[in-house]
Structures are given as C-alpha cells and as structure tokens.
Amino acid sequence: MRSALHRAISGIRWYVRELTDESSYDRHIAHIREDHPAALIPTRREFERMRTDRRDKDPRQGFRCC
C-alpha cells in the first residue's frame, strides 16, 4: 500500500513539474553536462533570465498580452 501511494505521489509530482515547465532547468543542466562538459552551469536565476529574454525577443515563443 505504501509503495503504491508513493508511486502515485511521485507521478503527480512529475506531472505538475512537466505541466508548469518546472523541470526545464533540470533538462537544461543535463544537456549541458552531457554535450558541453567544459561549459559553465548557469544558476537557476541566470537560466530563468536567459529564458525570459529569449521569449521576449522572439514573438513565436509564447503569447504575452502585456
């Protein structure tokens, strides 16, 4: 019973992280470590700033009304 509950909670956590794109930083870090091992790893704040700047520069990257 306990393992089934743990699996259910883990599944819900994974789904919410994917839905809110919270896991994008983790995927980015995994990509850097695998493909560019000598590159510096950005902090979470630096990553979010780069992502926001990229989204603001390219009108195809999501819709912003304001």
PDB file of N, CA, C and O in Angstrom:
ATOM      1  N   MET A   1       0.821  -1.195   0.000  1.00  0.00           N
ATOM      2  CA  MET A   1       0.000   0.000   0.000  1.00  0.00           C
ATOM      3  C   MET A   1       0.863   1.256   0.000  1.00  0.00           C
ATOM      4  O   MET A   1       0.599   2.209  -0.733  1.00  0.00           O
ATOM      5  N   ARG A   2       1.903   1.239   0.838  1.00  0.00           N
ATOM      6  CA  ARG A   2       2.753   2.417   0.949  1.00  0.00           C
ATOM      7  C   ARG A   2       3.480   2.705  -0.366  1.00  0.00           C
ATOM      8  O   ARG A   2       3.602   3.863  -0.766  1.00  0.00           O
ATOM      9  N   SER A   3       3.960   1.662  -1.037  1.00  0.00           N
ATOM     10  CA  SER A   3       4.676   1.880  -2.290  1.00  0.00           C
ATOM     11  C   SER A   3       3.731   2.372  -3.392  1.00  0.00           C
ATOM     12  O   SER A   3       4.140   3.151  -4.252  1.00  0.00           O
ATOM     13  N   ALA A   4       2.482   1.928  -3.371  1.00  0.00           N
ATOM     14  CA  ALA A   4       1.510   2.404  -4.355  1.00  0.00           C
ATOM     15  C   ALA A   4       1.213   3.879  -4.129  1.00  0.00           C
ATOM     16  O   ALA A   4       1.084   4.646  -5.083  1.00  0.00           O
ATOM     17  N   LEU A   5       1.104   4.274  -2.864  1.00  0.00           N
ATOM     18  CA  LEU A   5       0.871   5.689  -2.545  1.00  0.00           C
ATOM     19  C   LEU A   5       2.075   6.531  -2.955  1.00  0.00           C
ATOM     20  O   LEU A   5       1.924   7.625  -3.499  1.00  0.00           O
ATOM     21  N   HIS A   6       3.260   6.014  -2.689  1.00  0.00           N
ATOM     22  CA  HIS A   6       4.487   6.723  -3.065  1.00  0.00           C
ATOM     23  C   HIS A   6       4.579   6.889  -4.586  1.00  0.00           C
ATOM     24  O   HIS A   6       4.941   7.960  -5.074  1.00  0.00           O
ATOM     25  N   ARG A   7       4.254   5.836  -5.327  1.00  0.00           N
ATOM     26  CA  ARG A   7       4.265   5.925  -6.799  1.00  0.00           C
ATOM     27  C   ARG A   7       3.243   6.939  -7.295  1.00  0.00           C
ATOM     28  O   ARG A   7       3.516   7.693  -8.229  1.00  0.00           O
ATOM     29  N   ALA A   8       2.071   6.960  -6.675  1.00  0.00           N
ATOM     30  CA  ALA A   8       1.032   7.906  -7.086  1.00  0.00           C
ATOM     31  C   ALA A   8       1.472   9.343  -6.827  1.00  0.00           C
ATOM     32  O   ALA A   8       1.286  10.213  -7.678  1.00  0.00           O
ATOM     33  N   ILE A   9       2.049   9.593  -5.670  1.00  0.00           N
ATOM     34  CA  ILE A   9       2.521  10.950  -5.346  1.00  0.00           C
ATOM     35  C   ILE A   9       3.661  11.349  -6.275  1.00  0.00           C
ATOM     36  O   ILE A   9       3.718  12.489  -6.736  1.00  0.00           O
ATOM     37  N   SER A  10       4.564  10.418  -6.550  1.00  0.00           N
ATOM     38  CA  SER A  10       5.672  10.708  -7.473  1.00  0.00           C
ATOM     39  C   SER A  10       5.150  11.023  -8.869  1.00  0.00           C
ATOM     40  O   SER A  10       5.652  11.929  -9.534  1.00  0.00           O
ATOM     41  N   GLY A  11       4.151  10.283  -9.307  1.00  0.00           N
ATOM     42  CA  GLY A  11       3.560  10.538 -10.620  1.00  0.00           C
ATOM     43  C   GLY A  11       2.885  11.888 -10.696  1.00  0.00           C
ATOM     44  O   GLY A  11       3.010  12.591 -11.698  1.00  0.00           O
ATOM     45  N   ILE A  12       2.177  12.253  -9.656  1.00  0.00           N
ATOM     46  CA  ILE A  12       1.513  13.562  -9.615  1.00  0.00           C
ATOM     47  C   ILE A  12       2.548  14.670  -9.607  1.00  0.00           C
ATOM     48  O   ILE A  12       2.397  15.674 -10.304  1.00  0.00           O
ATOM     49  N   ARG A  13       3.609  14.490  -8.814  1.00  0.00           N
ATOM     50  CA  ARG A  13       4.677  15.498  -8.761  1.00  0.00           C
ATOM     51  C   ARG A  13       5.318  15.668 -10.133  1.00  0.00           C
ATOM     52  O   ARG A  13       5.536  16.796 -10.576  1.00  0.00           O
ATOM     53  N   TRP A  14       5.625  14.550 -10.820  1.00  0.00           N
ATOM     54  CA  TRP A  14       6.211  14.619 -12.158  1.00  0.00           C
ATOM     55  C   TRP A  14       5.280  15.357 -13.116  1.00  0.00           C
ATOM     56  O   TRP A  14       5.724  16.210 -13.885  1.00  0.00           O
ATOM     57  N   TYR A  15       3.996  15.029 -13.068  1.00  0.00           N
ATOM     58  CA  TYR A  15       3.027  15.645 -13.977  1.00  0.00           C
ATOM     59  C   TYR A  15       2.949  17.152 -13.755  1.00  0.00           C
ATOM     60  O   TYR A  15       2.948  17.919 -14.717  1.00  0.00           O
ATOM     61  N   VAL A  16       2.886  17.580 -12.508  1.00  0.00           N
ATOM     62  CA  VAL A  16       2.794  19.019 -12.217  1.00  0.00           C
ATOM     63  C   VAL A  16       4.070  19.729 -12.656  1.00  0.00           C
ATOM     64  O   VAL A  16       3.998  20.821 -13.220  1.00  0.00           O
ATOM     65  N   ARG A  17       5.240  19.131 -12.409  1.00  0.00           N
ATOM     66  CA  ARG A  17       6.503  19.756 -12.840  1.00  0.00           C
ATOM     67  C   ARG A  17       6.577  19.884 -14.358  1.00  0.00           C
ATOM     68  O   ARG A  17       7.064  20.892 -14.869  1.00  0.00           O
ATOM     69  N   GLU A  18       6.103  18.880 -15.081  1.00  0.00           N
ATOM     70  CA  GLU A  18       6.099  18.958 -16.541  1.00  0.00           C
ATOM     71  C   GLU A  18       5.063  19.971 -17.036  1.00  0.00           C
ATOM     72  O   GLU A  18       5.327  20.722 -17.976  1.00  0.00           O
ATOM     73  N   LEU A  19       3.921  19.991 -16.424  1.00  0.00           N
ATOM     74  CA  LEU A  19       2.849  20.899 -16.826  1.00  0.00           C
ATOM     75  C   LEU A  19       3.248  22.361 -16.638  1.00  0.00           C
ATOM     76  O   LEU A  19       2.936  23.203 -17.481  1.00  0.00           O
ATOM     77  N   THR A  20       3.927  22.661 -15.551  1.00  0.00           N
ATOM     78  CA  THR A  20       4.335  24.034 -15.260  1.00  0.00           C
ATOM     79  C   THR A  20       5.708  24.378 -15.827  1.00  0.00           C
ATOM     80  O   THR A  20       6.178  25.503 -15.658  1.00  0.00           O
ATOM     81  N   ASP A  21       6.356  23.427 -16.496  1.00  0.00           N
ATOM     82  CA  ASP A  21       7.693  23.590 -17.088  1.00  0.00           C
ATOM     83  C   ASP A  21       8.766  23.846 -16.026  1.00  0.00           C
ATOM     84  O   ASP A  21       9.800  24.452 -16.308  1.00  0.00           O
ATOM     85  N   GLU A  22       8.511  23.386 -14.825  1.00  0.00           N
ATOM     86  CA  GLU A  22       9.471  23.493 -13.732  1.00  0.00           C
ATOM     87  C   GLU A  22      10.706  22.632 -13.995  1.00  0.00           C
ATOM     88  O   GLU A  22      11.794  22.943 -13.511  1.00  0.00           O
ATOM     89  N   SER A  23      10.543  21.573 -14.744  1.00  0.00           N
ATOM     90  CA  SER A  23      11.656  20.652 -14.998  1.00  0.00           C
ATOM     91  C   SER A  23      12.571  21.111 -16.129  1.00  0.00           C
ATOM     92  O   SER A  23      13.555  20.434 -16.428  1.00  0.00           O
ATOM     93  N   SER A  24      12.277  22.231 -16.758  1.00  0.00           N
ATOM     94  CA  SER A  24      13.105  22.684 -17.885  1.00  0.00           C
ATOM     95  C   SER A  24      14.537  22.986 -17.452  1.00  0.00           C
ATOM     96  O   SER A  24      15.473  22.742 -18.214  1.00  0.00           O
ATOM     97  N   TYR A  25      14.722  23.511 -16.244  1.00  0.00           N
ATOM     98  CA  TYR A  25      16.073  23.784 -15.754  1.00  0.00           C
ATOM     99  C   TYR A  25      16.849  22.483 -15.598  1.00  0.00           C
ATOM    100  O   TYR A  25      18.017  22.407 -15.979  1.00  0.00           O
ATOM    101  N   ASP A  26      16.210  21.462 -15.041  1.00  0.00           N
ATOM    102  CA  ASP A  26      16.868  20.168 -14.870  1.00  0.00           C
ATOM    103  C   ASP A  26      17.269  19.574 -16.219  1.00  0.00           C
ATOM    104  O   ASP A  26      18.363  19.026 -16.353  1.00  0.00           O
ATOM    105  N   ARG A  27      16.392  19.678 -17.217  1.00  0.00           N
ATOM    106  CA  ARG A  27      16.721  19.171 -18.557  1.00  0.00           C
ATOM    107  C   ARG A  27      17.870  19.961 -19.168  1.00  0.00           C
ATOM    108  O   ARG A  27      18.739  19.387 -19.825  1.00  0.00           O
ATOM    109  N   HIS A  28      17.880  21.273 -18.955  1.00  0.00           N
ATOM    110  CA  HIS A  28      18.940  22.125 -19.496  1.00  0.00           C
ATOM    111  C   HIS A  28      20.289  21.758 -18.878  1.00  0.00           C
ATOM    112  O   HIS A  28      21.291  21.658 -19.586  1.00  0.00           O
ATOM    113  N   ILE A  29      20.315  21.560 -17.583  1.00  0.00           N
ATOM    114  CA  ILE A  29      21.553  21.192 -16.892  1.00  0.00           C
ATOM    115  C   ILE A  29      22.040  19.824 -17.374  1.00  0.00           C
ATOM    116  O   ILE A  29      23.238  19.639 -17.588  1.00  0.00           O
ATOM    117  N   ALA A  30      21.136  18.876 -17.547  1.00  0.00           N
ATOM    118  CA  ALA A  30      21.521  17.547 -18.042  1.00  0.00           C
ATOM    119  C   ALA A  30      22.103  17.653 -19.448  1.00  0.00           C
ATOM    120  O   ALA A  30      23.071  16.967 -19.776  1.00  0.00           O
ATOM    121  N   HIS A  31      21.513  18.510 -20.277  1.00  0.00           N
ATOM    122  CA  HIS A  31      22.028  18.720 -21.637  1.00  0.00           C
ATOM    123  C   HIS A  31      23.440  19.298 -21.601  1.00  0.00           C
ATOM    124  O   HIS A  31      24.320  18.832 -22.325  1.00  0.00           O
ATOM    125  N   ILE A  32      23.659  20.300 -20.769  1.00  0.00           N
ATOM    126  CA  ILE A  32      24.979  20.922 -20.684  1.00  0.00           C
ATOM    127  C   ILE A  32      26.012  19.906 -20.212  1.00  0.00           C
ATOM    128  O   ILE A  32      27.098  19.814 -20.784  1.00  0.00           O
ATOM    129  N   ARG A  33      25.683  19.148 -19.178  1.00  0.00           N
ATOM    130  CA  ARG A  33      26.645  18.175 -18.639  1.00  0.00           C
ATOM    131  C   ARG A  33      26.973  17.079 -19.637  1.00  0.00           C
ATOM    132  O   ARG A  33      28.096  16.575 -19.667  1.00  0.00           O
ATOM    133  N   GLU A  34      25.996  16.710 -20.453  1.00  0.00           N
ATOM    134  CA  GLU A  34      26.224  15.631 -21.411  1.00  0.00           C
ATOM    135  C   GLU A  34      26.938  16.113 -22.674  1.00  0.00           C
ATOM    136  O   GLU A  34      27.896  15.483 -23.123  1.00  0.00           O
ATOM    137  N   ASP A  35      26.477  17.224 -23.246  1.00  0.00           N
ATOM    138  CA  ASP A  35      27.001  17.673 -24.537  1.00  0.00           C
ATOM    139  C   ASP A  35      28.109  18.716 -24.447  1.00  0.00           C
ATOM    140  O   ASP A  35      28.901  18.848 -25.380  1.00  0.00           O
ATOM    141  N   HIS A  36      28.180  19.455 -23.350  1.00  0.00           N
ATOM    142  CA  HIS A  36      29.168  20.527 -23.204  1.00  0.00           C
ATOM    143  C   HIS A  36      29.788  20.461 -21.804  1.00  0.00           C
ATOM    144  O   HIS A  36      29.553  21.358 -20.995  1.00  0.00           O
ATOM    145  N   PRO A  37      30.568  19.429 -21.502  1.00  0.00           N
ATOM    146  CA  PRO A  37      31.063  19.243 -20.131  1.00  0.00           C
ATOM    147  C   PRO A  37      31.975  20.357 -19.631  1.00  0.00           C
ATOM    148  O   PRO A  37      32.104  20.536 -18.420  1.00  0.00           O
ATOM    149  N   ALA A  38      32.609  21.107 -20.523  1.00  0.00           N
ATOM    150  CA  ALA A  38      33.507  22.175 -20.088  1.00  0.00           C
ATOM    151  C   ALA A  38      32.774  23.494 -19.860  1.00  0.00           C
ATOM    152  O   ALA A  38      33.361  24.441 -19.335  1.00  0.00           O
ATOM    153  N   ALA A  39      31.520  23.569 -20.243  1.00  0.00           N
ATOM    154  CA  ALA A  39      30.760  24.813 -20.123  1.00  0.00           C
ATOM    155  C   ALA A  39      30.367  25.067 -18.667  1.00  0.00           C
ATOM    156  O   ALA A  39      30.194  24.142 -17.873  1.00  0.00           O
ATOM    157  N   LEU A  40      30.235  26.345 -18.351  1.00  0.00           N
ATOM    158  CA  LEU A  40      29.786  26.724 -17.015  1.00  0.00           C
ATOM    159  C   LEU A  40      28.289  26.452 -16.878  1.00  0.00           C
ATOM    160  O   LEU A  40      27.525  26.657 -17.821  1.00  0.00           O
ATOM    161  N   ILE A  41      27.885  25.996 -15.715  1.00  0.00           N
ATOM    162  CA  ILE A  41      26.477  25.715 -15.436  1.00  0.00           C
ATOM    163  C   ILE A  41      25.847  26.992 -14.888  1.00  0.00           C
ATOM    164  O   ILE A  41      26.310  27.518 -13.876  1.00  0.00           O
ATOM    165  N   PRO A  42      24.796  27.502 -15.539  1.00  0.00           N
ATOM    166  CA  PRO A  42      24.158  28.715 -15.030  1.00  0.00           C
ATOM    167  C   PRO A  42      23.353  28.421 -13.759  1.00  0.00           C
ATOM    168  O   PRO A  42      22.880  27.303 -13.552  1.00  0.00           O
ATOM    169  N   THR A  43      23.212  29.429 -12.927  1.00  0.00           N
ATOM    170  CA  THR A  43      22.353  29.278 -11.762  1.00  0.00           C
ATOM    171  C   THR A  43      20.904  29.245 -12.229  1.00  0.00           C
ATOM    172  O   THR A  43      20.614  29.541 -13.388  1.00  0.00           O
ATOM    173  N   ARG A  44      20.017  28.893 -11.348  1.00  0.00           N
ATOM    174  CA  ARG A  44      18.592  28.863 -11.697  1.00  0.00           C
ATOM    175  C   ARG A  44      18.127  30.256 -12.125  1.00  0.00           C
ATOM    176  O   ARG A  44      17.365  30.398 -13.081  1.00  0.00           O
ATOM    177  N   ARG A  45      18.587  31.265 -11.417  1.00  0.00           N
ATOM    178  CA  ARG A  45      18.208  32.644 -11.736  1.00  0.00           C
ATOM    179  C   ARG A  45      18.717  33.053 -13.119  1.00  0.00           C
ATOM    180  O   ARG A  45      17.981  33.670 -13.890  1.00  0.00           O
ATOM    181  N   GLU A  46      19.972  32.714 -13.438  1.00  0.00           N
ATOM    182  CA  GLU A  46      20.531  33.035 -14.752  1.00  0.00           C
ATOM    183  C   GLU A  46      19.769  32.310 -15.860  1.00  0.00           C
ATOM    184  O   GLU A  46      19.505  32.879 -16.919  1.00  0.00           O
ATOM    185  N   PHE A  47      19.423  31.061 -15.606  1.00  0.00           N
ATOM    186  CA  PHE A  47      18.669  30.293 -16.590  1.00  0.00           C
ATOM    187  C   PHE A  47      17.301  30.932 -16.851  1.00  0.00           C
ATOM    188  O   PHE A  47      16.899  31.092 -18.003  1.00  0.00           O
ATOM    189  N   GLU A  48      16.598  31.290 -15.793  1.00  0.00           N
ATOM    190  CA  GLU A  48      15.275  31.907 -15.962  1.00  0.00           C
ATOM    191  C   GLU A  48      15.384  33.248 -16.682  1.00  0.00           C
ATOM    192  O   GLU A  48      14.521  33.589 -17.491  1.00  0.00           O
ATOM    193  N   ARG A  49      16.434  34.006 -16.395  1.00  0.00           N
ATOM    194  CA  ARG A  49      16.645  35.296 -17.072  1.00  0.00           C
ATOM    195  C   ARG A  49      16.896  35.072 -18.564  1.00  0.00           C
ATOM    196  O   ARG A  49      16.323  35.779 -19.393  1.00  0.00           O
ATOM    197  N   MET A  50      17.746  34.098 -18.923  1.00  0.00           N
ATOM    198  CA  MET A  50      18.012  33.789 -20.334  1.00  0.00           C
ATOM    199  C   MET A  50      16.726  33.356 -21.030  1.00  0.00           C
ATOM    200  O   MET A  50      16.450  33.772 -22.155  1.00  0.00           O
ATOM    201  N   ARG A  51      15.950  32.526 -20.358  1.00  0.00           N
ATOM    202  CA  ARG A  51      14.715  32.026 -20.952  1.00  0.00           C
ATOM    203  C   ARG A  51      13.703  33.147 -21.163  1.00  0.00           C
ATOM    204  O   ARG A  51      13.025  33.191 -22.190  1.00  0.00           O
ATOM    205  N   THR A  52      13.601  34.045 -20.199  1.00  0.00           N
ATOM    206  CA  THR A  52      12.685  35.179 -20.323  1.00  0.00           C
ATOM    207  C   THR A  52      13.137  36.113 -21.437  1.00  0.00           C
ATOM    208  O   THR A  52      12.318  36.565 -22.237  1.00  0.00           O
ATOM    209  N   ASP A  53      14.433  36.406 -21.497  1.00  0.00           N
ATOM    210  CA  ASP A  53      14.949  37.276 -22.562  1.00  0.00           C
ATOM    211  C   ASP A  53      14.709  36.660 -23.934  1.00  0.00           C
ATOM    212  O   ASP A  53      14.303  37.359 -24.863  1.00  0.00           O
ATOM    213  N   ARG A  54      14.954  35.366 -24.072  1.00  0.00           N
ATOM    214  CA  ARG A  54      14.737  34.686 -25.347  1.00  0.00           C
ATOM    215  C   ARG A  54      13.264  34.733 -25.745  1.00  0.00           C
ATOM    216  O   ARG A  54      12.939  34.941 -26.914  1.00  0.00           O
ATOM    217  N   ARG A  55      12.382  34.542 -24.780  1.00  0.00           N
ATOM    218  CA  ARG A  55      10.945  34.564 -25.050  1.00  0.00           C
ATOM    219  C   ARG A  55      10.481  35.967 -25.461  1.00  0.00           C
ATOM    220  O   ARG A  55       9.630  36.111 -26.339  1.00  0.00           O
ATOM    221  N   ASP A  56      11.044  36.993 -24.826  1.00  0.00           N
ATOM    222  CA  ASP A  56      10.657  38.363 -25.151  1.00  0.00           C
ATOM    223  C   ASP A  56      11.159  38.794 -26.522  1.00  0.00           C
ATOM    224  O   ASP A  56      10.502  39.594 -27.188  1.00  0.00           O
ATOM    225  N   LYS A  57      12.299  38.289 -26.957  1.00  0.00           N
ATOM    226  CA  LYS A  57      12.865  38.664 -28.254  1.00  0.00           C
ATOM    227  C   LYS A  57      12.142  38.005 -29.421  1.00  0.00           C
ATOM    228  O   LYS A  57      12.044  38.586 -30.501  1.00  0.00           O
ATOM    229  N   ASP A  58      11.639  36.802 -29.209  1.00  0.00           N
ATOM    230  CA  ASP A  58      11.021  36.048 -30.296  1.00  0.00           C
ATOM    231  C   ASP A  58       9.510  35.969 -30.082  1.00  0.00           C
ATOM    232  O   ASP A  58       9.054  35.316 -29.144  1.00  0.00           O
ATOM    233  N   PRO A  59       8.731  36.625 -30.941  1.00  0.00           N
ATOM    234  CA  PRO A  59       7.272  36.633 -30.738  1.00  0.00           C
ATOM    235  C   PRO A  59       6.634  35.253 -30.895  1.00  0.00           C
ATOM    236  O   PRO A  59       5.497  35.054 -30.469  1.00  0.00           O
ATOM    237  N   ARG A  60       7.341  34.303 -31.496  1.00  0.00           N
ATOM    238  CA  ARG A  60       6.791  32.954 -31.643  1.00  0.00           C
ATOM    239  C   ARG A  60       6.901  32.141 -30.366  1.00  0.00           C
ATOM    240  O   ARG A  60       6.279  31.084 -30.260  1.00  0.00           O
ATOM    241  N   GLN A  61       7.672  32.602 -29.398  1.00  0.00           N
ATOM    242  CA  GLN A  61       7.909  31.857 -28.151  1.00  0.00           C
ATOM    243  C   GLN A  61       6.857  32.187 -27.091  1.00  0.00           C
ATOM    244  O   GLN A  61       7.184  32.723 -26.032  1.00  0.00           O
ATOM    245  N   GLY A  62       5.637  31.876 -27.371  1.00  0.00           N
ATOM    246  CA  GLY A  62       4.589  32.114 -26.380  1.00  0.00           C
ATOM    247  C   GLY A  62       3.899  33.451 -26.623  1.00  0.00           C
ATOM    248  O   GLY A  62       4.410  34.307 -27.345  1.00  0.00           O
ATOM    249  N   PHE A  63       2.782  33.607 -26.034  1.00  0.00           N
ATOM    250  CA  PHE A  63       1.977  34.807 -26.215  1.00  0.00           C
ATOM    251  C   PHE A  63       2.022  35.645 -24.949  1.00  0.00           C
ATOM    252  O   PHE A  63       1.802  35.140 -23.848  1.00  0.00           O
ATOM    253  N   ARG A  64       2.307  36.927 -25.114  1.00  0.00           N
ATOM    254  CA  ARG A  64       2.278  37.844 -23.974  1.00  0.00           C
ATOM    255  C   ARG A  64       1.353  38.986 -24.321  1.00  0.00           C
ATOM    256  O   ARG A  64       1.548  39.667 -25.328  1.00  0.00           O
ATOM    257  N   CYS A  65       0.372  39.194 -23.515  1.00  0.00           N
ATOM    258  CA  CYS A  65      -0.611  40.231 -23.817  1.00  0.00           C
ATOM    259  C   CYS A  65      -0.147  41.604 -23.325  1.00  0.00           C
ATOM    260  O   CYS A  65      -0.605  42.624 -23.838  1.00  0.00           O
ATOM    261  N   CYS A  66       0.735  41.644 -22.358  1.00  0.00           N
ATOM    262  CA  CYS A  66       1.104  42.934 -21.765  1.00  0.00           C
ATOM    263  C   CYS A  66       2.595  43.183 -21.842  1.00  0.00           C
ATOM    264  O   CYS A  66       3.072  44.222 -21.388  1.00  0.00           O
TER     265      CYS A  66
END
